[in-house]
């Protein structure tokens, strides 16, 4: 059985993440979507919320597992899960440089694990969680953001905005 781990912060999950998950399920017998935490990164959603959003955004599939890992290297988590592959997305040149370095470090730590890179299609190539969060706020943001995230994520983002009518402005 070919198992891969697709890890990220998924804060929040986007349609780009869903594309990666779909492709991962086409390539591997088992795909583990692992929500990680970076202590130096601020998060909009807790790990529990990100797990719930991811589970609500992807169709149920016995070959797909949504989990969380914390305070360890991704390759160590992959070994623990008996995964032979790490799945990563490359959207930009900056992504490529970062992922290239990480691939080599991961190979030093666990040469038995292969990193597989996928490049998303043009219409979602620039899509990131940070970009989505940066679009929230201006008038009409809902129509823009709705096209980039799954329904459950959009619903979770919507109430986070202050209601201008209640502020009296």
Secondary structure, 3 states (H helix, E strand, C coil): CCEEEEEECCCCCCHHHHHHHHHHHHHCCEEEEEEECCCCCCCCCCHHHHHHHHHHHCCCCCCEEEEEECCCCHHHHHHHCCCCEEEEECCCHHHHHHHHHHHHHHHHHCCCCEEEEECCCHHHCCCCHHHHHHHCCCCCHHHHHHCCCCHHHHHHHHCCCCCHHHHCC
